Amino acid sequence: MRVTIVGAGIAGLSTAWSLAKLGHDITLIEQGSIPNPLAASGDRSRMIRRAYGDADGYAHTIAEAFDSWDLLWNDLGVSHYANCGVLGISQHAGDGAEQFRTGLDRMKFEYEQLDPREAAERYPFLDPATFRYAYLDQDGGALFSERIARDMKAWLKMRGAEIRTHAKVLAVDAHAASVRIEDDTIIRADRLVVTAGAWTLQLFPSLAENLMTYRNVVAYMEPPADLADAWSNAPAIVDIGGASSGYVLPPIDCVGLKFGAGVHKSRAPDPDANRVAAPGEGDSLRRLFSPPFSRIDEYTVTEVKTCAYAFTADQRFFSKRIGNTLVVSACSGHGYKFGAAVGRRVAQALDTDDDAGLARWLRAEAV
């Protein structure tokens, strides 16, 4: 079967990987480079974690995600994952970090709970006077997304996939499974998969009732010199507590210390607009991390990156068959941690025409 895939983020790359292993003829089209620094999958590191708050279906499914990444590492011959553990920090009763912890309890996942003094002794960048408790899950950590994309691209080339980069798709004929790219070339296939992230609505405006696009920023930081060692041995942080939905990826293997926060997102109908960070955006993000971090004013913002994401109202994955085309979209940060598993499930659905089963799995309704 000839399959064209539009969008080479982690979902598109993983779908291509899975379909190539099944012997299909793959064409992968990406509007930028691979990795694309403007895409949701284009940053240097992303978190994988078992903590999922009240989304128990996704918490159940995370085991499949880890297994799928292991299969990918076997094919690539290298692992781009650091199992550094995942920390949650609760500042107030019922905050995001506490919701993640109660989810771990429901799933009967083991973790270590720390009182503020113990946590600050272990992680001296924390201010023990500002939070109630912390907890450490030993399973989870950082996926090195740019390295994953580069190696998957190389693997696909070796398997004979046609890869077209810097080729923006202008129009889709969903029933004919064909696309028209910027040079007016028409690419035809038996089946078409669209994994275009925040750019999906440019190709399928009718899906605006299902998908919304948002802009967010992440910032890379240089901590005070005397805290550098503590950070280099730190876990990922799923939530700093309070109202910011702040999270952290530690500096590992030459990838920098990364801060992000859910409260920084804003609606962005055009994912190509405002992609250069405005002055002060990084400092504004940095200040959200005190509390629970001490001495936050001594951290230096070294780089600010903008992100464009697709969201659904219920924050679950989305899929829809339109003619001979399958549109698949993640919901913000869900996308990366499940990326390898999503590709395998999409490939399976194309082989079996089980769209309903794929939709249930993507929505974590059947695991």
C-alpha positions as CSV (number, residue, x, y, z in Angstrom):
1,M,0.0,0.0,0.0
2,R,1.2,3.5,-0.8
3,V,0.8,5.8,2.1
4,T,1.5,9.6,2.2
5,I,2.0,11.1,5.6
6,V,1.7,14.9,6.0
7,G,3.7,16.2,9.0
8,A,6.9,14.8,10.4
9,G,6.5,15.4,14.1
10,I,6.7,12.5,16.4
11,A,3.3,11.1,15.3
12,G,4.1,11.3,11.6
13,L,7.6,9.9,12.1
14,S,6.3,7.1,14.2
15,T,3.5,6.3,11.8
16,A,6.1,6.1,9.0
17,W,8.3,3.9,11.1
18,S,5.5,1.5,11.9
19,L,4.2,1.3,8.3
20,A,7.7,0.8,6.9
21,K,8.1,-2.2,9.2
22,L,4.9,-3.6,7.8
23,G,6.3,-3.3,4.3
24,H,4.3,-0.3,3.0
25,D,5.5,2.3,0.5
26,I,5.9,5.6,2.5
27,T,6.1,9.2,1.4
28,L,6.7,11.6,4.3
29,I,6.1,15.3,3.7
30,E,7.3,18.0,6.1
31,Q,6.9,21.8,5.6
32,G,10.1,22.5,7.4
33,S,13.2,20.5,8.3
34,I,13.3,17.3,10.4
35,P,13.3,18.1,13.2
36,N,11.2,21.3,12.6
37,P,12.1,23.8,15.3
38,L,8.7,25.4,15.0
39,A,6.6,22.2,15.4
40,A,5.3,20.9,18.6
41,S,7.8,18.0,18.4
42,G,10.7,20.1,17.6
43,D,12.2,21.0,21.0
44,R,15.2,19.3,22.5
45,S,13.6,17.4,25.4
46,R,10.1,16.2,26.4
47,M,8.8,14.5,29.5
48,I,7.5,11.0,29.8
49,R,5.7,10.2,33.1
50,R,3.2,7.9,34.7
51,A,1.4,10.6,36.6
52,Y,-1.8,11.6,34.8
53,G,-4.1,13.2,37.3
54,D,-7.7,12.0,36.7
55,A,-7.0,10.7,33.2
56,D,-6.7,7.1,34.3
57,G,-7.1,5.8,30.8
58,Y,-3.8,7.5,29.8
59,A,-2.2,6.3,33.0
60,H,-3.0,2.7,32.1
61,T,-1.8,3.2,28.5
62,I,1.6,4.6,29.5
63,A,3.0,1.1,29.8
64,E,2.4,0.6,26.1
65,A,4.1,3.9,25.5
66,F,7.3,2.8,27.3
67,D,7.2,-0.6,25.4
68,S,6.9,1.2,22.1
69,W,9.8,3.5,22.8
70,D,11.9,0.4,23.6
71,L,11.0,-1.1,20.3
72,L,12.1,2.1,18.6
73,W,15.4,2.1,20.5
74,N,16.0,-1.4,19.3
75,D,15.5,-0.4,15.7
76,L,17.6,2.8,16.0
77,G,20.4,1.0,17.8
78,V,20.5,3.8,20.5
79,S,18.2,5.0,23.3
80,H,17.3,8.7,23.4
81,Y,15.7,8.5,26.9
82,A,17.0,9.4,30.3
83,N,15.2,7.6,33.1
84,C,15.9,10.3,35.7
85,G,12.6,10.0,37.6
86,V,9.8,12.5,37.9
87,L,9.1,14.8,40.9
88,G,5.9,16.5,41.9
89,I,5.8,19.4,44.4
90,S,2.5,20.3,46.1
91,Q,2.1,23.9,47.4
92,H,-1.7,23.9,48.1
93,A,-4.3,21.3,48.7
94,G,-5.9,20.1,45.5
95,D,-3.3,21.8,43.2
96,G,-2.1,20.1,40.0
97,A,0.8,18.3,41.7
98,E,-1.6,16.8,44.3
99,Q,-4.0,15.7,41.5
100,F,-1.1,13.9,39.8
101,R,-0.2,12.2,43.1
102,T,-3.7,11.0,43.8
103,G,-3.7,9.6,40.2
104,L,-0.6,7.6,41.1
105,D,-2.4,6.3,44.1
106,R,-5.5,5.1,42.1
107,M,-3.2,3.3,39.7
108,K,-1.3,1.8,42.6
109,F,2.0,3.1,41.2
110,E,4.8,3.3,43.7
111,Y,6.5,6.6,44.6
112,E,8.5,8.1,47.4
113,Q,6.9,10.9,49.4
114,L,9.2,13.6,50.8
115,D,8.5,16.2,53.4
116,P,9.8,19.7,52.6
117,R,13.0,19.4,54.6
118,E,13.9,16.1,53.0
119,A,13.1,17.3,49.5
120,A,15.2,20.5,49.9
121,E,18.1,18.5,51.3
122,R,18.0,16.3,48.2
123,Y,17.2,19.1,45.8
124,P,18.8,22.3,47.2
125,F,17.1,24.5,44.5
126,L,13.8,24.1,46.5
127,D,12.6,26.5,49.2
128,P,11.2,24.2,51.9
129,A,9.1,27.0,53.4
130,T,7.0,27.2,50.3
131,F,5.5,23.8,49.7
132,R,3.6,21.0,51.6
133,Y,5.4,17.9,50.3
134,A,7.1,16.4,47.3
135,Y,7.0,13.0,45.8
136,L,9.4,11.1,43.5
137,D,8.3,8.5,40.9
138,Q,11.4,6.6,39.8
139,D,9.8,5.7,36.4
140,G,9.9,8.5,33.8
141,G,12.2,11.3,32.7
142,A,13.3,13.0,29.5
143,L,13.0,12.0,25.9
144,F,15.5,13.8,23.6
145,S,13.1,14.8,20.8
146,E,15.5,16.4,18.3
147,R,17.8,13.4,18.4
148,I,14.9,11.0,18.0
149,A,13.7,12.9,14.9
150,R,17.1,12.9,13.3
151,D,17.7,9.2,13.8
152,M,14.1,8.3,12.7
153,K,14.6,10.3,9.5
154,A,17.9,8.4,8.9
155,W,16.2,5.0,9.6
156,L,13.4,5.8,7.2
157,K,15.8,6.8,4.5
158,M,17.6,3.5,4.9
159,R,14.3,1.6,4.6
160,G,13.5,3.3,1.3
161,A,11.0,5.9,2.4
162,E,10.6,9.0,0.3
163,I,11.1,12.1,2.5
164,R,10.2,15.5,1.3
165,T,11.3,18.4,3.6
166,H,10.6,22.1,3.1
167,A,7.5,21.0,1.1
168,K,4.4,22.8,2.4
169,V,1.1,21.1,1.6
170,L,-1.3,23.6,0.1
171,A,-4.3,21.4,-0.5
172,V,-5.6,17.9,0.3
173,D,-8.1,15.8,-1.7
174,A,-9.1,13.5,1.2
175,H,-11.1,11.1,-0.9
176,A,-8.4,10.7,-3.6
177,A,-5.7,10.5,-0.9
178,S,-3.7,13.2,-2.8
179,V,-1.9,16.4,-1.8
180,R,-0.7,19.4,-3.7
181,I,2.6,21.0,-2.5
182,E,4.0,24.4,-3.0
183,D,5.6,23.7,-6.4
184,D,2.2,22.5,-7.6
185,T,3.4,18.9,-7.6
186,I,0.5,16.4,-6.9
187,I,1.4,13.4,-4.7
188,R,-1.0,10.5,-4.9
189,A,-1.3,7.5,-2.7
190,D,-3.7,4.8,-1.6
191,R,-4.1,6.2,1.8
192,L,-3.2,9.6,3.4
193,V,-2.4,10.3,7.0
194,V,-2.4,13.9,8.2
195,T,-0.4,14.5,11.4
196,A,0.2,18.2,10.9
197,G,-0.4,19.4,14.5
198,A,-1.2,23.0,14.8
199,W,-1.3,23.3,11.0
200,T,-4.1,20.8,10.7
201,L,-6.8,23.4,10.5
202,Q,-5.2,25.1,7.5
203,L,-5.9,21.8,5.6
204,F,-9.2,20.9,7.2
205,P,-10.9,24.1,8.4
206,S,-14.1,22.1,9.1
207,L,-12.3,20.5,12.1
208,A,-12.3,23.9,14.0
209,E,-15.2,22.5,16.0
210,N,-12.9,19.8,17.3
211,L,-9.4,21.4,17.4
212,M,-8.0,24.6,18.7
213,T,-4.5,26.0,18.3
214,Y,-2.5,27.6,21.0
215,R,0.9,29.3,21.3
216,N,3.1,28.8,24.3
217,V,6.8,29.4,25.2
218,V,9.4,27.5,27.0
219,A,12.7,28.9,28.3
220,Y,16.1,27.5,28.8
221,M,17.8,28.6,32.0
222,E,21.3,28.8,33.5
223,P,21.0,28.2,37.3
224,P,23.3,29.8,39.9
225,A,26.7,28.2,39.7
226,D,26.5,26.6,43.1
227,L,23.2,24.9,42.1
228,A,24.4,23.5,38.8
229,D,25.4,20.1,40.2
230,A,22.1,19.8,42.0
231,W,20.2,20.4,38.8
232,S,22.4,18.0,36.7
233,N,21.3,15.2,39.1
234,A,17.7,16.3,39.4
235,P,14.6,14.5,38.1
236,A,12.1,15.9,35.7
237,I,9.4,17.9,37.5
238,V,5.8,17.2,36.4
239,D,4.2,20.1,38.4
240,I,5.6,22.7,40.8
241,G,2.3,23.1,42.5
242,G,0.3,26.3,42.8
243,A,-1.6,27.6,39.8
244,S,1.0,27.9,37.1
245,S,1.1,24.2,35.9
246,G,4.9,24.7,35.8
247,Y,7.1,21.9,34.8
248,V,10.9,21.4,34.3
249,L,13.2,19.2,32.3
250,P,16.6,18.9,34.0
251,P,19.9,19.5,32.1
252,I,21.0,16.1,31.0
253,D,23.6,14.9,28.4
254,C,24.3,18.5,27.1
255,V,20.6,19.4,26.8
256,G,19.8,22.5,28.9
257,L,17.6,23.2,31.9
258,K,14.1,23.8,30.5
259,F,11.1,25.6,32.1
260,G,7.6,25.6,30.8
261,A,4.1,26.4,32.2
262,G,0.6,25.7,31.0
263,V,-0.7,29.2,32.1
264,H,1.5,30.8,29.4
265,K,-0.5,29.4,26.5
266,S,-2.8,31.6,24.4
267,R,-5.1,31.0,21.4
268,A,-3.3,31.3,18.1
269,P,-5.5,30.8,15.0
270,D,-2.4,31.2,12.8
271,P,0.4,28.9,14.0
272,D,3.0,30.8,12.0
273,A,2.3,34.1,13.7
274,N,4.2,35.5,16.6
275,R,6.8,32.8,16.5
276,V,9.6,35.1,17.7
277,A,9.5,35.4,21.5
278,A,8.8,38.9,22.7
279,P,11.2,40.7,25.0
280,G,10.6,39.7,28.6
281,E,8.6,36.5,27.9
282,G,11.4,34.3,29.3
283,D,11.7,36.4,32.5
284,S,7.9,36.3,32.9
285,L,8.0,32.5,32.7
286,R,11.0,32.3,35.1
287,R,9.2,34.3,37.8
288,L,6.4,31.7,37.9
289,F,8.8,29.3,39.5
290,S,9.1,31.1,42.8
291,P,7.7,29.5,44.8
292,P,8.8,26.7,45.2
293,F,12.3,27.4,43.8
294,S,14.6,29.7,45.8
295,R,16.8,32.4,44.4
296,I,14.8,32.5,41.1
297,D,16.1,35.9,40.3
298,E,19.6,34.4,40.0
299,Y,18.7,32.2,37.1
300,T,19.6,33.5,33.7
301,V,17.3,33.0,30.7
302,T,19.6,31.8,27.9
303,E,17.0,31.0,25.2
304,V,13.2,31.3,24.7
305,K,11.4,29.1,22.2
306,T,7.8,29.4,21.0
307,C,5.6,26.4,20.5
308,A,2.4,25.8,18.6
309,Y,0.0,23.1,19.8
310,A,-3.3,21.6,18.8
311,F,-5.8,21.1,21.7
312,T,-9.2,19.4,22.0
313,A,-11.8,20.6,24.4
314,D,-11.5,17.5,26.6
315,Q,-7.7,17.3,26.2
316,R,-7.7,13.9,24.5
317,F,-6.3,12.7,21.3
318,F,-8.4,13.2,18.1
319,S,-8.8,11.1,15.0
320,K,-11.2,11.2,12.1
321,R,-11.4,9.4,8.8
322,I,-12.4,11.5,5.8
323,G,-12.6,9.5,2.6
324,N,-9.2,7.8,2.2
325,T,-7.6,10.2,4.7
326,L,-7.0,9.7,8.4
327,V,-6.5,12.9,10.4
328,V,-4.7,12.3,13.8
329,S,-4.0,15.0,16.3
330,A,-2.6,14.9,19.8
331,C,-3.6,17.2,22.6
332,S,-0.6,19.4,23.6
333,G,1.9,17.5,25.8
334,H,0.1,14.2,25.4
335,G,1.6,13.8,22.0
336,Y,5.2,13.2,22.6
337,K,5.2,10.7,25.4
338,F,2.8,8.5,23.5
339,G,4.4,9.2,20.1
340,A,5.9,5.8,19.4
341,A,2.7,4.0,20.5
342,V,0.5,6.3,18.5
343,G,2.5,5.5,15.3
344,R,2.1,1.8,15.9
345,R,-1.6,2.1,16.5
346,V,-2.2,4.3,13.5
347,A,-0.4,1.8,11.3
348,Q,-2.4,-1.1,12.7
349,A,-5.7,0.8,12.0
350,L,-4.6,1.5,8.4
351,D,-4.0,-2.3,8.0
352,T,-7.3,-3.3,9.5
353,D,-9.5,-0.3,8.7
354,D,-10.5,-0.3,12.4
355,D,-11.0,3.4,12.7
356,A,-13.3,3.0,15.7
357,G,-10.8,1.0,17.6
358,L,-8.1,3.5,16.9
359,A,-10.3,6.4,18.1
360,R,-11.1,4.5,21.3
361,W,-7.5,3.9,22.0
362,L,-6.4,7.4,21.2
363,R,-9.1,8.7,23.6
364,A,-7.9,6.1,26.2
365,E,-11.4,4.6,26.3
366,A,-10.0,1.1,25.6
367,V,-6.6,-0.1,26.7
